[in-house]
Amino acid sequence: MKFPILQEQFYTQEELDSANSFMKSILDAPTWRMLKEITREQIETDMLVPVVDHFLARAQCSLPEHKVPEEILRKPKEEAKKINPNAQIRFVSFVRYSNQFGFPQLGPHLDPVSKEHFFFDVQLDGNVDWPIVVAEEDPEAPDKKGNVVGYSLKNNDSLCIEITRQAHWRTPVKFKDGDFIDMIFISFEDPNIEPPTLEWQTEIGLKYMDDYEAELELIYPKNTTMTFDQRAEYAKNNVKQMGKLDLNAVAAEEGSGKKQDNEISFLDNKKDFYTLKQEAEAKKKNDDPSCMVEMMNEMREKN
């Protein structure tokens, strides 16, 4: 099966209505959490309330399979078995992107090294065109950029990506007030699959970063863009105005003096990619084949 796989009108109308209704029930939760208050493990397993990620400008709620209505999972499970009979659901995420939470952006990355095989990105609702870009690598030419294809999803369209093996990102687009996209992500894993190495992922992901950064600079010039700390405060204030902020959790997090490990993987940690690439190239000149992995570990320790 060749990835990515685009399927238009993925759900029946009844299934789509159920998914949107469930999404609304999540967003209606009386209190939300901020990313700095929790761990990455919590985000990807069992968060019962939306988590505001100011790096990507989204509110995300991830649930285990048994907490999601079966009518929402029936179709993706059927399609998954056609791709890989051994596939089983790892987690399900409901996500809203909006400039209420920062500046929506998603740079080139591959998801963390794991047994995860593929991932259904289904657009449930939205009013802005924000293409998903996938790089299809040529195994005969690993040092060259792959075939880059953009996919503009409409409501109820699905894109299935081999997310630990295919670099993917979103074309830089500036969201206006009122713009939003609601997504459901269904992650499937295979216990028998051989995961890629972090070194390989890093080499693949960095190939596309310069072009992406040039596009992003046109949308969000560096000299006018808020710092990540400023974005966190901006998102927190907006959530507070919505009456959703869990003030007890915020007070506990601010009083602890601890910083949680919220990084995801080599490029999805949303740091300064230019600095990352320059340091990588400098180390490669010294013929250090492990420089990429060492650098990622150093970044995690510093942050």
N, C-alpha and C positions, 0 to 999 in steps of 0.2 A: 504494500500500500504506500503510495507516494504522498508525502505531506508537503504543504498544508492542504487540507480538504475543506473546500467552501461548500456550504449547503444553505441555499436560500429557503426561507419559510420553514425553518427547522421544526418548530412546534406546531401542533394543531392550535386553532384559536382557543379552544378550551384549556389546553395546557399552558399557552402563553398567558391567558388571563389568570390562571392559578399562580404562575411564576411572578407576574407583576403584583398580584395581591399579596403574595408572601414577601416580596421585596418591600412593599408599602408597610407591612406589619413590622419589618425590621427597622425601617426608617422612623416609624412611629414610636420606637422604644423611648421611654421617658428620659433615660440618661445614656450618653455616649461616652467613650473613653478617648484619650489622646494617645498617640503612638508611644510617647516617651514613658507612659505609665505601665506598659506591659512588655512581655517578651515576644520574640518572633515565634516561638513554639506555640504560644497561646493564639497568635493571629491565625496560624495555619491549621489549628485543630478544633478549638471549641470556644470561640468568642460568641457569647449570646447577645451581645450588643454591638452596634457599629463602632469601629475604631477609626479615628480620623488620622490619616497619613498625610502630613503637610509636605512631605517630599514629593509625592505623586499627585497631591491634591485630590484625595478620594476618601470616602467613608467605606469601610470594608467590614463585612461580617462573615467569618468562616465557620462552617458547621460540619460535623461528621454526618455520614450518610443517613443515619437513623433519625436525624432531626429535621430532615428535608422531606416534604410531601412526595410520595411515590410518583404521583402524576407528573412531577417536574423532572424526575430522574429516569423515568421509563424510557424515553426516547434516547437520551445520551447513552444509557446502558446498552440498549439494543444496537446502536451504531458502534459502540466500543467493541462489542463482541465480534462484529464483522471485521474490525481492524486487528484485534488481538484477543483470541478466546480466553487468554489468561488475565485479561485486564480487570482490575477491580478499583472501585472508587477510593481515592486517597482522602480528598476533602472537597467541599463545595463552598465557593465564595460568592457572596452577593456584594456588588460594588457600585457605588455612584461616584462619578467624576464631576467636579464642579469647581468654579473659581471661588466658591465660598470657602474652600479648604486650601487654597493656595493657587499655584499656577500648574494646571494639568500638563504633565509631560511624562514621557516614558522613553528613555534612551535605549540604544542597542544593548541587549543582554541575553544571556541564557540563564534559565532558572537553576537553582542549586543542584549540585551533583546528588543524585538519588536514584531510586528505582522507578521514578516517575517516567512514564513512557510518552503520554500525550495529554492534551488539555483542550477541552472545548471552550472557546470564547463565544458566548451567545449574547448578542445585543438584545436586551429585553425592551428598552425604550430609550429615546433620546431625540434631541433636536439639533444636533450639530454633526457635520461630517468630519470624522477623525480617523483617517486610514490606519490600519494595522499593516506594518511592513514586515515581510519575512525574507530572509536570505537563504536561498537554496544552494548549499555548498556543493562544489564539484570535487568528489573524492580523488579525482585524477590531478587536481590542481589545488591542493590545500592552502598554498600561500597566496592565492589570488582571491579576490572578492567573488562571492557567489552571485547567482542570478537574483536580483532584488526585485520583489514584486509587492505592490501595495494593494490592499483590499479595503474597499469602502463598504462597511457593513451597513445594511439597513435594519430597521427593527425586525426582530425574529430571524435574522441571518446568523449562521454559526461558522466559525473558522476553527478547524482542529489543527493544532500545531504540535510538533515534536519538540517541546519547549526546552529540554535539556540538550538538544542537539542542533537546534536551528536558532540563530540569532534573530531576534524580533524586537520591534519597537513601534512607536506611534509617530507618524509625521507631525512635526511641530505645528500646532494650531493654537491660536490665542482664543480662549473662551471668553465670550461676552457675558455680562450679567444675565442670568436666566438660562444660559446654555448648560446642558447636562447630558450625561450618558449613563444608563443603567446597564450593567453587565452581570451575567452569571458565569462563573468559571467552574468547570467540572474537571477535576484532576484525576487521571487514571494511572495506576502503577502496575508493574508486573514484577513479582518477587524474583523471577528468574532472569530478569534482564541485566545485562552488564552495563553499569553506568559509565558515562564518559569521564575523563579525568579533568580536574580543574585546570591543569596546564593547557589542555586542548581547548577547553571552553574559553580561556582567557585569550589565547591566540586568535580564535574565531571572532570573539566579540570586539576586540580592539580594532579589527580591520575596518569597521564601519563607523567608528566614533568621530573621526575628523569631519566627515561629510555631515553627520547628524549635528555636531556642535556648530558648524557653519550655518545650517538651517535654523537651529535654535536661536542663535545670536540675532537673526533677523526678527524673530518674534519677541524674545526677551533679552535685550542688550545687557551685557554683564554690568555695565556701569549704572544701570537703572533698576536692576533686579534686587529684591530683598534678599538678605542672607537667610540661611536655613532657620536660624533662631528667630529672625523676624517673621518668617513664614509661619513658624510654629505659634507665635503669639497672635498673628493675624487670624489663623485658623481657630485658635482657642477662643478668641474674642467673638468670632462669628458663631461658633457653636454655643457660646454662652448667651449671645443675643437670641438664639433659637430656643433657649431654655432647656438645652439638652446636656449641658456640662455637668459631669459628676464631680462636684466641688470637693467632696470628701476624698475621692481618689487623687485629685490634683494636689490637695493639701498634703496627703501622705507621700506622694511622689516628690514634691518640692522639699518636704522636710527630711526625707531620707538621705539626701545628698548623693544618691546612687544614680548611675546612668545604666540603663538596661542595654543589653546587646540586641539592637533592633536591625542589624545588618542582615542582608539576605544572601548575596553571593558576590562574585568577583566584580561585576559591574552594576549590579542592582542596588549597591549601597549608596547611590546618589551623592557621591563626593565630587571633587573637582577632577573631571575626566582628563582634562588637558595635563594637569600635574601628574596624574597617574600614568598617562602615556609617555610623557617625557622621562619620568623616572624609569619606566620599563625599558625604553630605548637606550637610556644611559647604561643601565645594567647589562643589557644584551651586548653592548660593545665590549664588555669584559668577558664575553663568552660564558655567562652564568645561566645555564638552562633552567635553573629553578627560580629565577628572579621574579617571575610573575606570582607564583604561589607565595614566596617569601614576602613580597610587597603587600599582597592582600592580607596576609596574617598581621603584618605590621600595622596596616591601616585599621584593622579591627581592634588591635590592642590600643591604638591611640584614641580611637573613637568609642 
